[in-house]
Amino acid sequence: MATPPRLDGPRMPPAYGGPPRQLVILLHGYGADGNDLISLGGYWQSRLPGAAFVAPNGPEHSEVVPQGRQWFSLGNYDPNKLRRDPAGAAAEYDRREADVEKAAPALNAFIDAELERYGLDESSLALVGFSQGTMMSLYVSLRRERQCAAVVGFSGALCGASGTPAATRSRPPVFLFHGDADEVVPIHALFLGVEGLAAAGVSVEWHICNGIGHGIAPDALELGGRFLAEAFSGARQPVEVAQIGDRA
C-alpha cells in the first residue's frame, strides 16, 4: 500500500498560552486551502481558550484554482442538475464515496500525528469541515476506531449514505449547517445527510441558514462554537435519533 501524502497547514495555538487541552481540525472546501478556514479559530477562541486549531491543506492541487487544493476531484459535478433532481443528488453523493475513501488515509494519518504531537486522544478532538471538508469530516470520523468529541459540518454532504450504517464504527455528535440558497451543494444534501446519519444511530442536529448561499453564516458560527464548547465539556446532551430536528 502506498504511503499517503503528508498533510500540513496553518495553525493557531491556544488562546490561554499553555499546551492545548483540545484540538480542532478545520477541513477546507474544494479549490481553497487551510488559510480559508484557520480564521474560524479566531472566532471560537473565546469559547475554546484551551484549543489548538490546525487547517491542513488538501492532498491534491486544485483542478480549477491554480493556488488552491482539493481533497478529491469533482469532475462532472453539476450543481444545477442536482438542485432540480433530489434523487439524482442522492446517487451523486453515494458515487463520491470512492473519492472520499481514497483521500481518507492521508487525513487519518494527519489526525493520528496531530494527536500524538499534543499528547491528546480522540476525546479531545473535533473535526470541522466546509463543503468538501464536511464530506471528509463525516466519512473519516464515523470510521475511526475511537470516537472524537464532535463533528461540525458547513454546506456539505454525507458521501456514501446508503452504506454508512454498516460502515460506522464511531458515533460522535454531529451538527450540520446549510444555507437554503446554497448554489453549489443543494439544500437537500443536508436532509440526505441527516437521514443517513440517523440511520447509522448518530446523534445529529441541523440548522438552516436563511438566505445564505454556499458559505458560513454568522448564526452558524455562533451555534457551531457553542456546540464545540459544550461537546468538549460534556454539557451537550445527545439528541435522540427519533427526534431529529432544527433545535437551534
C-alpha positions in Angstrom: 0.0 0.0 0.0 1.4 3.4 -1.0 2.2 5.8 1.8 -0.4 8.6 1.9 0.7 12.1 1.2 1.8 14.1 4.3 -0.5 17.0 5.1 0.2 20.3 6.9 -1.3 23.7 7.0 -1.7 26.9 9.1 -2.0 26.6 12.9 -3.4 28.7 15.7 -2.2 28.0 19.3 -4.4 28.0 22.3 -5.5 31.5 23.5 -4.6 30.8 27.1 -0.9 30.2 26.1 -0.4 26.8 27.6 -0.3 23.3 26.0 -3.6 22.5 24.2 -6.3 20.7 26.0 -8.3 20.2 22.8 -7.6 20.0 19.1 -9.9 21.3 16.4 -9.0 20.3 12.9 -10.5 22.5 10.2 -11.0 21.0 6.7 -11.4 23.4 3.8 -13.5 23.2 0.7 -12.8 22.4 -2.9 -10.3 24.8 -4.5 -9.3 26.5 -1.2 -6.6 25.7 1.3 -6.1 25.8 5.0 -5.8 29.6 5.1 -9.5 29.7 4.1 -10.7 28.2 7.5 -8.0 28.9 10.0 -9.7 32.2 10.8 -12.5 30.2 12.4 -10.1 29.6 15.3 -10.2 33.4 15.9 -14.0 33.3 16.2 -14.0 30.4 18.6 -11.0 31.1 20.8 -13.1 32.9 23.5 -15.3 29.8 23.8 -12.4 27.4 23.4 -9.4 29.1 25.0 -7.6 25.7 25.5 -7.9 24.5 21.9 -5.3 24.4 19.3 -6.6 24.9 15.7 -5.0 23.5 12.6 -6.2 23.6 9.0 -4.4 21.1 6.7 -4.2 21.7 3.0 -5.9 19.0 0.9 -3.6 16.4 -0.7 -4.2 17.4 -4.3 -3.6 20.5 -6.3 -6.9 22.1 -7.3 -8.1 21.4 -10.8 -9.8 24.7 -11.0 -7.8 27.2 -8.9 -4.1 27.4 -9.6 -3.1 28.1 -6.0 -5.8 26.0 -4.4 -6.0 22.5 -3.1 -8.7 19.8 -3.1 -9.4 16.6 -1.2 -10.5 14.9 -4.4 -11.7 15.8 -8.0 -15.2 17.0 -8.6 -15.2 16.2 -12.3 -18.7 16.1 -13.9 -20.2 17.6 -10.8 -23.3 19.6 -11.9 -25.0 21.5 -9.0 -27.7 22.9 -11.3 -28.8 19.3 -12.2 -28.7 18.3 -8.5 -30.9 21.2 -7.5 -33.5 20.0 -10.0 -33.2 16.3 -9.1 -33.0 15.4 -5.4 -33.0 11.7 -6.2 -30.1 12.3 -8.6 -28.3 14.2 -5.7 -28.5 11.1 -3.5 -26.9 9.0 -6.3 -24.2 11.6 -6.9 -23.2 11.8 -3.2 -23.2 8.0 -3.0 -21.0 7.8 -6.1 -18.5 10.2 -4.4 -17.8 7.7 -1.6 -14.9 6.2 -3.6 -13.3 9.6 -3.9 -13.6 10.3 -0.2 -12.3 6.8 0.6 -9.2 7.5 -1.5 -8.4 10.7 0.4 -9.2 9.3 3.9 -5.8 7.7 4.6 -4.0 11.0 4.3 -6.4 12.7 6.7 -6.4 9.8 9.2 -2.6 9.8 9.2 -2.7 13.6 9.9 -5.1 13.2 12.7 -3.0 10.5 14.3 0.1 12.6 14.0 -1.5 15.7 15.5 -3.0 13.8 18.5 0.5 12.4 19.1 2.1 15.8 18.7 0.0 17.3 21.5 -0.4 14.2 23.7 -4.2 14.1 23.2 -6.7 11.4 22.4 -9.9 11.4 20.4 -12.0 12.6 23.4 -10.2 16.0 22.9 -10.6 16.1 19.1 -13.2 17.8 16.9 -13.4 17.9 13.2 -14.9 20.9 11.4 -15.5 20.9 7.7 -16.7 23.2 5.0 -18.2 21.8 1.7 -15.8 19.1 0.6 -14.2 19.3 4.0 -17.5 18.3 5.5 -17.6 15.3 3.3 -14.2 14.3 4.6 -15.1 15.0 8.2 -18.2 12.9 8.2 -16.6 10.0 6.3 -13.5 9.8 8.4 -15.0 10.4 11.9 -17.6 7.7 11.6 -15.0 5.1 10.5 -12.3 5.7 13.1 -11.9 3.2 15.9 -12.1 5.7 18.7 -14.8 8.3 18.8 -14.0 12.0 18.6 -15.7 14.6 20.7 -17.7 16.3 17.9 -18.1 17.0 14.2 -19.4 20.3 12.7 -20.2 20.5 9.0 -21.0 23.5 7.0 -22.5 23.4 3.5 -21.6 19.8 2.8 -22.9 16.3 2.2 -22.7 12.7 3.5 -21.0 10.7 0.9 -21.9 7.0 0.7 -25.0 7.5 2.9 -26.5 4.1 1.8 -23.5 2.2 3.1 -22.9 4.4 6.2 -24.8 2.3 8.8 -22.8 -0.8 8.0 -19.5 1.1 7.9 -20.0 3.1 11.1 -17.6 2.4 13.9 -17.8 5.6 15.9 -20.8 7.9 16.6 -19.7 11.3 17.6 -22.3 14.0 18.0 -22.7 16.0 14.7 -24.1 19.4 13.9 -24.8 20.3 10.3 -25.4 23.8 8.9 -26.6 24.7 5.4 -27.8 27.8 3.6 -31.2 27.5 2.0 -29.9 29.3 -1.1 -26.8 27.2 -1.5 -25.9 27.2 -5.2 -23.1 24.6 -5.0 -24.3 21.9 -2.6 -28.2 22.0 -2.8 -30.1 22.2 0.5 -31.5 18.7 0.1 -28.0 17.4 0.6 -28.5 18.4 4.2 -31.6 16.3 4.6 -30.0 13.3 2.9 -27.1 13.6 5.3 -29.4 13.8 8.4 -31.3 10.8 7.2 -28.1 8.8 6.6 -26.6 9.7 9.9 -29.8 8.9 11.8 -29.9 5.5 10.1 -26.4 4.9 11.5 -27.5 5.8 15.0 -25.6 9.0 15.1 -26.8 11.9 17.2 -27.2 14.7 14.6 -28.6 18.2 14.8 -29.1 20.6 12.0 -29.7 24.3 11.3 -30.8 26.0 8.1 -29.4 29.5 7.5 -32.0 31.6 5.8 -31.0 33.4 2.6 -27.4 32.1 2.7 -25.6 30.5 -0.3 -22.5 28.4 -0.2 -20.8 29.9 2.8 -20.8 30.1 6.6 -23.3 32.4 8.1 -22.8 34.3 11.4 -25.5 32.4 13.2 -23.8 29.1 12.1 -20.5 30.4 13.5 -22.1 31.2 16.8 -24.0 27.9 17.1 -21.1 25.9 15.9 -18.8 27.4 18.5 -21.3 26.8 21.3 -21.7 23.2 20.1 -18.0 22.5 20.2 -17.6 24.1 23.7 -20.4 22.0 25.1 -19.2 18.8 23.4 -15.7 19.2 24.9 -17.1 20.0 28.3 -19.6 17.1 28.3 -22.5 19.6 28.7 -24.1 18.8 25.3 -26.7 16.1 25.6 -27.1 13.8 22.6 -30.3 14.1 20.8 -32.5 11.0 20.2 -32.3 9.9 16.6 -36.1 9.7 16.5 -36.3 13.4 17.4 -34.0 14.9 14.7 -34.8 18.5 14.0 -33.6 22.1 13.9 -33.3 22.6 17.7 -31.3 25.8 17.4 
